[in-house]
Amino acid sequence: MAGRVLDQNALRRFSASSGQGRVWAGICLSTLTICAIDILTPSAFSAVIFLYYFPIFISSRLRVPYAPFVATALVSLAALAGYYIPAENHGSFEFINRQIAIGAFWAMAILAFRRIAKNRTLVEKGMAQQSRERLKDILSTSNFGIQIIDRTGRRLF
């Protein structure tokens, strides 16, 4: 029980010191800035929509698995706001272009989520392997007679 509390406290200190709050603030600020550029730019210049990939890319670098989905939701809302807020007469091509871009945003978020999850499992496997090796070293180099017995009473080491 004490080990779990210690691990949770260490995790909180690590996440607080890693600056992820500043990264989230940067994601929100960049999304709002891109949305303002999108609103002020004429609809004929549709390359602004590609700037929305930047916050999703930043969120994919965080260790939190749901980060790309949160950033994509913000970006999707901002992209729709960039379409609806200006008082211009938009054509159907512009709307279809936005919908395709938003679909691509969500595809990118899914890929980023899968990358973060895979990295987490690789790190966990590596940590488990290191732990097993450390335990084996401790048991083999110990001056004391350490035995490991399973539940049936069979001697494992």
Buried (B, 14 or more C-beta within 10 A) or exposed (E): EEEEEEEEEEEEEEEEEEEBEEBBEBBBEBBBBBBBEBBEBEBEEBEBBEBBBBBBEBBBEBEBBEBBBBBBEBBBEBBBBBBEEBEEEEEEEBEEBBEEBBEBBBEBBEEBBEBBEEEEEEEEEEEEEEEEEEEEEEEEEEEEEEEEEEEEEEEEE
